Amino acid sequence: MSETLYERLGGTEGITKIAGNVVDLHLVNPAIATRFENAKMDVAALKNGAATFFIAGTGGPVVYKGLDMLATHKGLNISDTEFLAVLSDMMKALDMNNIGQREKEEVIFVLYSMREEIVAV
């Protein structure tokens, strides 16, 4: 039996590190940093939410209890440029954590599949 994406990304520990790196990159990315100014009130909660979402979405042993993508992004009028900046930050975080090409492709595919629930909603 093949390993799940969750397992191939390093399980809870690996994904938590990746999610933390992604949030850190978002906070300094000029294309999207202003979107997170209010989130700086609790960066730890933002990282935890991202990690929990990512763990649950890759087959891990948690249940994500936050808002879905549409509810989270509705009314924010996120642009394609901002969406691509998020994907770029994810690729950087995956690189920082020495994640393999196959796993990078799977993660980006899943994230891109959420585009219609995030961009211009």
Secondary structure, 3 states (H helix, E strand, C coil): CCCCHHHHCCHHHHHHHHHHHHHHHHHHCCCCHHHHCHHHHHHHHHHHHHHHHHHHHCCCCCCCCCCCHHHHHCCCCECHHHHHHHHHHHHHHHHHCCCCHHHHHHHHHHHHHCHHHCECC
